């Protein structure tokens, strides 16, 4: 059951920030698909919903002066997936957006909302006083942990739900944020908060702050990107295991790049171990298999999710071989 709350449709970014700053129970609403679910599940309290849908400046995809791309936070996932510039220059992001949820949700959900989602852990979303909600226990440790994390848990074993966020981390995107103290830019890799940093938070956003846009740098020469995802069902589901790649090639050899996992950790998880295994090498079967093994060296599964280790190894190997042939 939804709680009682007031609804305000802000007409400017300044008004939205002011409304969020003046009420400790205020929550920002973009597409609303995650917010309404959180309110129904009583994940947090809410006295005021501040809608951003009246702020046209937060929509759209455009080239930047240096050859990169700016994506407004209210741009829908469907628009990101279909945009010709994104498909040409950042195919990994287009693939991630296209595999996200269902067509209905891709047309409703926004890129800003997608990267700011709350975890989908059934204990966090259910009637449990879990660690992330201020309790003393992560119930997944002794409970049902099939879909929980194997890296970066540190007491809380949620999995970050976004598909676009790993692709954006791999592509070295920057998040631009507005708040009552002005604006700031944060690299996507530094946007997320691990449980050992603050178990109650997912991102560095303050309660009064709003994501306004995401900026992608101009792709380096020889850059290739991709996103591969495995899920329990062919549609709708979140990633059991996924990998975003953004690799720079000289001929057939990898010279630089990033490997970022989805479905593995409480944040999009950059695997420097996998990167070290492939940089300076050709992506043959032996190298790809070695990268998969390296990515899982530090994995610590719970009682019911040990299957994720070989699954990730296979997904990483498959993705690397595919991008090597591109």
C-alpha positions in Angstrom: 0.0 0.0 0.0 1.3 3.4 -0.9 1.9 6.0 1.9 0.2 9.4 1.8 2.4 12.1 0.2 2.1 15.4 -1.6 3.1 15.7 -5.3 4.8 18.7 -6.8 5.8 19.0 -10.5 8.8 21.3 -10.5 9.1 23.6 -13.5 12.8 24.4 -13.1 15.9 22.7 -11.7 16.2 25.4 -9.0 12.7 24.8 -7.9 13.2 21.0 -7.7 16.4 21.5 -5.5 14.5 23.9 -3.3 11.6 21.5 -2.8 13.9 18.7 -2.0 15.9 20.8 0.4 12.9 22.0 2.4 11.4 18.6 3.3 13.5 15.8 4.8 10.9 13.3 3.5 11.0 14.5 -0.1 11.9 12.1 -2.9 12.7 12.9 -6.5 10.7 11.3 -9.3 11.9 10.8 -12.9 10.2 8.0 -14.7 8.9 6.7 -11.3 9.1 3.0 -12.0 11.5 2.4 -9.2 10.2 5.0 -6.8 6.7 3.7 -6.8 7.9 0.2 -6.2 10.0 1.4 -3.2 7.0 3.3 -1.8 4.7 0.3 -2.2 7.3 -2.0 -0.5 7.9 0.6 2.3 11.6 0.7 1.6 11.7 4.3 2.9 9.3 7.0 4.1 8.1 9.7 1.8 6.1 12.9 2.5 6.6 14.7 -0.8 7.3 13.5 -4.3 9.1 16.1 -6.5 8.6 15.3 -10.2 11.2 16.4 -12.7 9.0 15.7 -15.8 8.3 19.4 -16.3 12.0 20.3 -16.7 12.6 20.0 -20.5 16.3 20.8 -20.2 16.9 17.4 -18.6 15.9 15.5 -21.8 17.8 14.7 -24.9 21.0 13.3 -26.4 23.5 15.7 -28.1 27.1 15.9 -29.1 29.5 17.9 -27.0 32.1 20.3 -28.4 34.9 17.8 -27.8 33.2 15.0 -29.7 31.6 13.2 -26.7 27.9 12.9 -25.9 25.6 14.4 -23.3 22.6 12.4 -22.2 20.0 14.3 -20.2 18.9 12.5 -17.0 15.2 12.3 -18.1 16.1 10.7 -21.5 14.2 7.4 -21.6 16.1 4.1 -21.8 14.3 3.4 -25.1 15.7 6.6 -26.6 19.2 5.7 -25.4 18.9 2.2 -27.0 17.6 3.6 -30.3 19.8 6.7 -30.7 22.0 6.5 -33.8 24.9 8.3 -32.2 24.9 6.0 -29.2 24.7 2.9 -31.4 27.6 4.1 -33.6 30.0 5.5 -31.0 29.0 3.6 -27.8 27.4 0.3 -28.8 28.0 -1.2 -25.4 25.6 1.4 -23.8 23.0 0.8 -26.6 23.2 -2.9 -25.9 22.8 -2.5 -22.2 19.8 -0.2 -22.6 18.2 -2.5 -25.1 18.4 -5.5 -22.8 17.0 -3.7 -19.8 13.6 -4.8 -18.4 10.6 -4.8 -20.8 9.6 -2.5 -23.7 7.1 -0.8 -21.4 9.6 0.0 -18.7 12.2 1.1 -21.3 9.7 3.7 -22.6 8.9 4.9 -19.0 12.2 4.6 -17.2 15.0 7.2 -17.5 18.7 6.9 -17.7 19.1 9.0 -14.5 16.6 6.9 -12.6 18.2 3.7 -13.9 21.7 4.5 -12.5 20.1 5.5 -9.2 18.0 2.4 -8.6 17.6 0.9 -5.1 18.7 -2.7 -4.7 16.3 -5.5 -5.6 17.2 -7.7 -2.6 14.0 -9.4 -1.4 15.0 -8.9 2.2 15.6 -5.1 1.6 12.3 -4.8 -0.3 10.4 -7.1 2.1 9.3 -6.8 5.7 12.8 -7.4 7.2 14.8 -5.2 9.4 18.0 -5.7 7.4 21.4 -4.0 7.7 20.7 -1.6 4.8 17.5 -0.4 6.5 19.2 0.2 9.9 19.0 -3.3 11.3 21.9 -5.5 12.5 21.7 -8.5 10.1 22.0 -9.2 6.4 19.4 -12.0 6.2 20.9 -13.3 2.9 23.8 -14.8 4.7 21.7 -17.5 6.3 18.8 -17.2 3.9 18.0 -17.3 0.2 21.0 -15.9 -1.5 20.7 -17.2 -5.1 20.8 -13.7 -6.7 23.1 -12.0 -4.2 26.6 -10.7 -4.7 29.9 -12.6 -4.7 32.2 -9.6 -4.7 32.4 -6.5 -2.5 29.7 -7.6 -0.1 31.3 -6.6 3.3 28.3 -7.6 5.4 25.6 -6.5 3.0 25.2 -8.7 -0.1 22.9 -6.8 -2.4 23.5 -6.7 -6.1 23.4 -3.4 -8.0 20.5 -3.8 -10.4 21.4 -1.4 -13.3 22.5 -2.6 -16.7 23.4 0.8 -18.0 25.6 1.7 -15.1 28.3 -0.9 -15.8 28.5 0.2 -19.4 28.8 3.8 -18.4 31.6 3.0 -15.9 33.4 1.0 -18.7 33.0 4.0 -21.0 34.4 6.4 -18.4 31.3 8.5 -18.2 30.8 11.4 -15.8 27.7 12.2 -13.8 26.7 15.9 -13.4 24.8 16.7 -10.3 22.9 19.8 -9.1 22.1 20.7 -5.5 21.7 23.6 -3.1 25.5 24.1 -3.0 25.7 24.3 -6.8 26.7 21.8 -9.4 29.5 19.1 -9.4 30.7 16.4 -11.7 31.6 12.9 -10.5 33.1 10.1 -12.5 30.7 7.1 -12.8 33.3 4.9 -11.2 33.2 7.1 -8.1 29.4 7.6 -8.0 28.6 4.4 -6.1 29.2 3.6 -2.5 30.2 0.1 -1.3 28.7 -1.4 2.0 32.1 -1.0 3.8 31.9 2.7 3.1 28.3 3.3 4.1 25.8 0.4 4.2 22.8 2.7 4.1 23.7 4.4 0.8 24.0 3.4 -2.8 25.4 6.6 -4.3 27.2 9.8 -3.3 24.1 11.8 -3.9 23.0 14.0 -1.0 19.2 14.2 -0.2 18.9 17.5 -2.0 20.9 16.6 -5.1 19.7 15.6 -8.5 21.4 13.9 -11.4 21.0 16.3 -14.4 23.0 14.6 -17.2 25.6 12.0 -18.0 28.5 12.9 -20.2 30.5 10.4 -22.3 34.0 11.3 -23.5 34.9 11.0 -27.2 35.8 7.4 -28.0 39.5 6.8 -28.3 40.8 5.5 -31.6 40.4 1.8 -31.9 37.8 1.6 -29.1 35.2 -1.2 -29.1 32.5 -1.6 -26.5 29.9 -4.3 -25.7 27.5 -5.5 -23.1 26.6 -9.2 -22.5 24.1 -10.3 -19.9 22.7 -13.7 -18.6 19.4 -13.8 -16.9 16.9 -16.4 -15.6 14.4 -15.4 -18.3 14.9 -14.1 -21.8 13.0 -10.8 -21.0 12.4 -8.5 -18.0 14.9 -10.0 -15.6 17.9 -8.4 -14.0 21.4 -9.7 -14.7 22.5 -12.9 -12.9 25.9 -12.2 -14.5 26.9 -9.6 -17.0 30.0 -7.8 -18.4 30.5 -4.4 -20.0 33.6 -4.0 -22.1 35.3 -0.9 -23.4 38.6 -2.0 -25.0 41.0 -0.1 -27.1 42.7 -2.1 -29.9 45.8 -1.7 -32.0 45.4 -4.2 -34.7 44.4 -7.4 -32.9 46.0 -6.5 -29.6 44.3 -4.9 -26.6 46.2 -1.7 -25.6 43.8 -0.3 -22.9 40.3 -0.7 -21.6 37.9 -1.6 -18.8 36.0 -4.7 -17.8 33.0 -4.0 -15.6 30.7 -6.7 -14.1 27.0 -6.5 -13.5 25.1 -8.9 -11.1 28.4 -9.4 -9.2 28.5 -6.8 -6.5 26.6 -4.0 -4.7 28.1 -1.6 -7.3 29.1 -1.9 -10.9 32.3 -3.9 -10.3 35.4 -3.0 -12.3 37.6 -6.1 -12.6 41.2 -4.8 -12.8 42.3 -8.4 -12.6 40.6 -9.2 -15.9 42.0 -6.1 -17.4 45.5 -7.0 -16.5 45.0 -10.5 -18.0 44.1 -9.0 -21.5 46.0 -5.7 -21.9 48.9 -6.1 -24.3 47.5 -9.4 -25.6 45.4 -10.8 -28.4 42.0 -12.0 -27.4 42.4 -15.7 -28.2 40.7 -18.5 -26.3 43.5 -18.9 -23.7 43.6 -15.2 -22.9 39.8 -14.9 -22.6 39.7 -17.9 -20.3 42.5 -16.5 -18.2 40.6 -13.2 -17.8 37.5 -15.0 -16.7 39.4 -16.9 -14.0 41.3 -13.8 -12.9 38.0 -11.8 -12.5 36.7 -14.5 -10.0 39.9 -14.8 -8.0 38.5 -12.8 -5.1 34.9 -14.0 -5.3 33.3 -15.2 -2.1 29.9 -16.8 -2.7 27.2 -17.3 -0.2 25.5 -20.7 0.5 23.3 -20.7 -2.6 25.1 -18.6 -5.3 28.3 -20.4 -5.9 27.0 -21.1 -9.5 27.8 -17.5 -10.3 31.6 -18.1 -10.4 31.6 -20.4 -13.4 28.8 -18.4 -14.9 30.8 -15.2 -14.8 33.9 -17.0 -16.1 31.9 -18.2 -19.1 30.2 -14.8 -19.7 33.5 -12.9 -19.6 35.2 -15.4 -21.9 32.4 -15.3 -24.4 32.2 -11.5 -24.4 35.9 -11.1 -24.9 36.0 -13.6 -27.8 33.1 -11.8 -29.4 34.6 -8.3 -29.1 37.9 -9.6 -30.4 36.2 -10.8 -33.6 34.3 -7.5 -34.1 
